[in-house]
Amino acid sequence: MIRIGMSTTCAYPLSTEHAFRLAKLAGYDGIEIMVSRDEVTQDAAALLALSRKYKLPIFSIHAPVLLLTHFVWGRDPLVKLERSAALAAEVGARTVVVHPPFRWQADFAVTFLDSVREISAQSGIEIAVENMFPWKFGGRSMKAYSPGWDTTRMDCDAVTLDFSHCALSGLDSLAMATELGARLRHVHLCDGSGSLDEGKVFDEHLLPGRGSEPVAEVLNLLARTDWDGRIVAEVNTRKARTEQERLVLLVETLAFARLHTNQRRVRRAPRSPRARESLRPGQQH
């Protein structure tokens, strides 16, 4: 059975513990930690305490490679990757997710793929490079990543497939998953329409089934081929007005994944006053 986790980004901008609590209530099998400015995400002991409290294993660590995390663990991208692998080993995660370097990180870009392979070999942690997308300004594309954004063209052993990024890049995610074959090791479950607004591109991270990507078909493919990677929900729930609305979105995402990986176990979002009470900070489940 393919195990399905939830990224802490699904609870953004709420705390790391809030993400654990929501993942537990929704019924996910585990969690992915996005290393951020929240010090809990950088602290192995704190993360292990939350893992024990909510009985959720940590599947993966997402390296702090976003623009918002530019200064987390310093500015050296190699150090960030090394520390992410070390954190993964400490908390029992088997995978680190990393983006290709930004074009202006020229020195790291030259050695990026070699560094990924070396750190993976030294740490025993799988480092799965995530597909990205071309940036567009005023309708024109700009090269933002080096050696590029298309992981099918990179010499790396493990890849993370993100459906929202596929939509923005114009790639068919089913074709990408098929081409990657055994190199596909991790999936960020979401969707996208490749939305454009006045020439600006938005990384939507819609709920699966609400965009234009063949998400269901990819999940069916993984289930048919006895894939042993991890699927991790990475959906945008920031428009939810209440905790209950956010939880409903997360349960819908999980139900989609279970349905299309041929798993019968589907959990409904709790709607009782008692369930809403369980969302209060500090309570244990």
Secondary structure in CASP SS format (residue, H / E / C, confidence):
PFRMAT SS
TARGET T0000
AUTHOR 0000-0000-0000
METHOD secondary structure of the structure
MODEL  1
M C 1.00
I C 1.00
R E 1.00
I E 1.00
G E 1.00
M E 1.00
S E 1.00
T H 1.00
T H 1.00
C H 1.00
A H 1.00
Y C 1.00
P C 1.00
L C 1.00
S C 1.00
T H 1.00
E H 1.00
H H 1.00
A H 1.00
F H 1.00
R H 1.00
L H 1.00
A H 1.00
K H 1.00
L H 1.00
A H 1.00
G C 1.00
Y C 1.00
D C 1.00
G E 1.00
I E 1.00
E E 1.00
I E 1.00
M E 1.00
V C 1.00
S C 1.00
R C 1.00
D C 1.00
E H 1.00
V H 1.00
T H 1.00
Q H 1.00
D C 1.00
A H 1.00
A H 1.00
A H 1.00
L H 1.00
L H 1.00
A H 1.00
L H 1.00
S H 1.00
R H 1.00
K H 1.00
Y H 1.00
K C 1.00
L C 1.00
P C 1.00
I E 1.00
F E 1.00
S E 1.00
I E 1.00
H E 1.00
A C 1.00
P C 1.00
V C 1.00
L C 1.00
L H 1.00
L H 1.00
T H 1.00
H C 1.00
F C 1.00
V C 1.00
W C 1.00
G C 1.00
R C 1.00
D C 1.00
P H 1.00
L H 1.00
V H 1.00
K H 1.00
L H 1.00
E H 1.00
R H 1.00
S H 1.00
A H 1.00
A H 1.00
L H 1.00
A H 1.00
A H 1.00
E H 1.00
V H 1.00
G C 1.00
A C 1.00
R C 1.00
T E 1.00
V E 1.00
V E 1.00
V E 1.00
H C 1.00
P C 1.00
P C 1.00
F E 1.00
R C 1.00
W C 1.00
Q C 1.00
A H 1.00
D H 1.00
F H 1.00
A H 1.00
V H 1.00
T H 1.00
F H 1.00
L H 1.00
D H 1.00
S H 1.00
V H 1.00
R H 1.00
E H 1.00
I H 1.00
S H 1.00
A H 1.00
Q H 1.00
S H 1.00
G C 1.00
I C 1.00
E E 1.00
I E 1.00
A E 1.00
V E 1.00
E E 1.00
N C 1.00
M C 1.00
F C 1.00
P C 1.00
W E 1.00
K E 1.00
F E 1.00
G C 1.00
G C 1.00
R E 1.00
S E 1.00
M E 1.00
K C 1.00
A C 1.00
Y E 1.00
S C 1.00
P C 1.00
G C 1.00
W C 1.00
D C 1.00
T H 1.00
T H 1.00
R H 1.00
M C 1.00
D C 1.00
C C 1.00
D C 1.00
A C 1.00
V E 1.00
T E 1.00
L E 1.00
D E 1.00
F H 1.00
S H 1.00
H H 1.00
C H 1.00
A H 1.00
L H 1.00
S H 1.00
G C 1.00
L C 1.00
D C 1.00
S H 1.00
L H 1.00
A H 1.00
M H 1.00
A H 1.00
T H 1.00
E H 1.00
L H 1.00
G H 1.00
A H 1.00
R H 1.00
L E 1.00
R E 1.00
H E 1.00
V E 1.00
H E 1.00
L E 1.00
C C 1.00
D E 1.00
G C 1.00
S C 1.00
G C 1.00
S C 1.00
L E 1.00
D E 1.00
E C 1.00
G C 1.00
K E 1.00
V E 1.00
F C 1.00
D C 1.00
E C 1.00
H C 1.00
L E 1.00
L C 1.00
P C 1.00
G C 1.00
R C 1.00
G C 1.00
S C 1.00
E C 1.00
P C 1.00
V H 1.00
A H 1.00
E H 1.00
V H 1.00
L H 1.00
N H 1.00
L H 1.00
L H 1.00
A H 1.00
R H 1.00
T C 1.00
D C 1.00
W C 1.00
D C 1.00
G C 1.00
R E 1.00
I E 1.00
V E 1.00
A E 1.00
E C 1.00
V C 1.00
N C 1.00
T C 1.00
R C 1.00
K C 1.00
A C 1.00
R C 1.00
T C 1.00
E H 1.00
Q H 1.00
E H 1.00
R H 1.00
L H 1.00
V H 1.00
L H 1.00
L H 1.00
V H 1.00
E H 1.00
T H 1.00
L H 1.00
A H 1.00
F H 1.00
A H 1.00
R H 1.00
L H 1.00
H H 1.00
T C 1.00
N C 1.00
Q C 1.00
R C 1.00
R C 1.00
V C 1.00
R C 1.00
R C 1.00
A C 1.00
P C 1.00
R C 1.00
S C 1.00
P H 1.00
R H 1.00
A H 1.00
R H 1.00
E H 1.00
S C 1.00
L C 1.00
R C 1.00
P C 1.00
G C 1.00
Q C 1.00
Q C 1.00
H C 1.00
END
